[in-house]
Amino acid sequence: MDRKMANRKLIRLSQLKNKLATENLEEIDWVTFGVIVKKVTPQSANNGRTFSIWRLNDLRDLSECVSLFLFGDVHKEHWKTDQGTV
């Protein structure tokens, strides 16, 4: 993990909103980690394609979640991922 994180900045999901407002994250090599705390049943878009919505949290501040929308091949490959997965 140390090798993978070398020269990267860890930004906690609970800090992401604040960091987006105060820093240009496009200029930083950063990573984050999240736990799937809620999964919405897959839904159909207006074009008939199915997608999933996950709510992610870093377990530091349960009031701060990030919604992740999965479409196309990503949805097909990952929609069965269990809640609680990191």
N, C-alpha and C positions, 0 to 999 in steps of 0.2 A: 504494500500500500504506500509506503514511503516513496518508492520509486515512481509510482503512478501520480503521486501528489507533488512531486518535485516541481518547483517554480509555478505552482498553481495556488490560487487563493480559495479557501473554503468559505462559502457564504451559506449560512443556515437559512432554511426556507422561511423561518419566522423573521429573518432580517431582510429578505429579498425585496419587499416593497420599499423599504427605506433606502436600500442600496441602489435600486433602480432610479429613485428620485434624486440621489446625491452623487452618484458616480456614473461614469460612462463604462458600463460593463462590457461593451463591445471591444474595448481596448485592453481588457484584462482576461487572462486565462483563468477561469474560475470554474468551480464545481459545487454541486450541492447534493445532498442526500435527503430522501424522503421515504416515509412509510405510507402505504395506501391505507388510509383510515376509513374511507367510504368508497364504494363503487355503486354507480347508478346502473340499473339494468340497461343493456345496450338498446339504443334507440335508432330510428330511421330518420335520416335527413329528408328534406323536400325532394331531393333527387333520387330517393330510394336506397341510398347507400347507408349501411349500418355503421354506427360509431359508438364509442364508450366514453364515459366521463369518470375520472378518478379524482378523489380529493386527497391531497398529499399533505403531510405534516411532519415536522422534525421532532415531535414529542417534547419540545421545550415550552411552547406556547400553543395550547390546543385551540385557541381562538383564531390563530393565524394559519389558514390553509391555502393551498394553491390548487386550482382546478386544472387538470390536465385532460385535454380532449385527444382521443386516439381515433384516427381515420385510416382508411385504406389498408395496406399491408400491415401496418403497425397494429391496428385494431384486430385484424385477423390472427396475427401471431400472438398477441398478448391479452386478449379480452378475458381469458380464463384465469389469469393471474389472481392468486388469492389475496383477499384483504389481509393486511398485516405484513405483507411482503415489503422488504426494503428495496 
